[in-house]
Amino acid sequence: MPNKPADTLTEKDSMILQMARTEGWGLISEMAEQRIAAIRQDLETGTFENLSQISYLQGELRGLKTVLNYAKIRLDKFKKESGKK
C-alpha cells in the first residue's frame, strides 16, 4: 500500500486527526486510561465469585483499548508518513 501524503488524506483520516488533537479527546483519553488502570487493578487483586465478572472487566478493557488505539494508530501513521514527530 503506497504512502499517503498529507494533502491526499481521506475525509475520515482528516476527521480522526482533528479529533485526536482536541482538548476533548485528551480528556476522554485520560479518563479511559484511568479506567484501564482501575480495571487492571481489579483483575489483579479482586475477588470474583464467578468467571462472568472477570469476562465483563476484560471486555470493558478491550473496548477502551480499541477506541484509544484507533486514533493513536492513525495519528502515528500520519506522523510517520508525513515525516512529522
C-alpha positions as CSV (number, residue, x, y, z in Angstrom):
1,M,0.0,0.0,0.0
2,P,1.6,3.3,-1.0
3,N,2.2,6.1,1.4
4,K,-0.5,8.7,1.5
5,P,0.8,12.3,1.6
6,A,-0.9,14.7,3.9
7,D,-2.6,16.5,1.1
8,T,-4.4,13.3,0.0
9,L,-5.9,12.3,3.3
10,T,-9.4,10.9,3.2
11,E,-12.1,12.8,4.9
12,K,-12.2,10.2,7.6
13,D,-8.4,10.4,8.1
14,S,-8.7,14.2,8.4
15,M,-11.5,13.9,10.9
16,I,-9.6,11.4,13.1
17,L,-6.5,13.7,13.1
18,Q,-8.6,16.7,14.0
19,M,-10.3,14.8,16.8
20,A,-7.1,13.4,18.2
21,R,-5.6,16.9,18.6
22,T,-8.5,18.4,20.6
23,E,-8.6,19.0,24.3
24,G,-11.8,17.0,24.4
25,W,-10.1,13.9,23.1
26,G,-7.3,14.5,25.6
27,L,-9.9,14.4,28.4
28,I,-11.6,11.3,27.1
29,S,-8.3,9.6,26.6
30,E,-7.2,10.4,30.1
31,M,-10.4,9.1,31.6
32,A,-10.1,5.9,29.6
33,E,-6.5,5.4,30.7
34,Q,-7.6,5.9,34.3
35,R,-10.4,3.3,33.9
36,I,-8.0,0.9,32.2
37,A,-5.7,1.2,35.3
38,A,-8.6,0.6,37.6
39,I,-9.7,-2.5,35.7
40,R,-6.2,-3.9,35.7
41,Q,-6.0,-3.4,39.4
42,D,-9.4,-5.1,39.9
43,L,-8.3,-8.0,37.8
44,E,-5.0,-8.4,39.6
45,T,-6.3,-8.0,43.2
46,G,-10.1,-8.6,43.0
47,T,-12.0,-11.5,44.5
48,F,-14.5,-12.8,42.0
49,E,-17.5,-15.1,42.6
50,N,-17.7,-16.3,39.0
51,L,-15.9,-16.0,35.7
52,S,-18.6,-13.7,34.2
53,Q,-17.3,-10.9,36.4
54,I,-13.8,-11.3,35.0
55,S,-15.1,-11.6,31.4
56,Y,-17.1,-8.4,31.9
57,L,-14.0,-6.5,33.0
58,Q,-11.9,-8.0,30.2
59,G,-14.5,-6.9,27.7
60,E,-14.5,-3.4,29.1
61,L,-10.7,-3.3,29.0
62,R,-10.6,-4.5,25.3
63,G,-13.3,-1.9,24.3
64,L,-11.5,1.0,25.9
65,K,-8.1,0.0,24.4
66,T,-9.7,-0.4,21.0
67,V,-11.1,3.1,21.0
68,L,-7.8,4.6,22.2
69,N,-5.7,2.6,19.8
70,Y,-7.9,3.5,16.8
71,A,-7.0,7.2,17.0
72,K,-3.4,6.6,18.1
73,I,-2.5,4.2,15.3
74,R,-3.9,6.6,12.7
75,L,-2.1,9.6,14.2
76,D,1.2,7.7,14.4
77,K,0.8,6.5,10.8
78,F,0.1,10.1,9.6
79,K,3.2,11.4,11.5
80,K,5.4,8.6,10.1
81,E,4.2,9.2,6.5
82,S,4.4,12.9,6.6
83,G,7.8,12.9,8.3
84,K,6.5,14.7,11.5
85,K,7.5,13.8,15.0
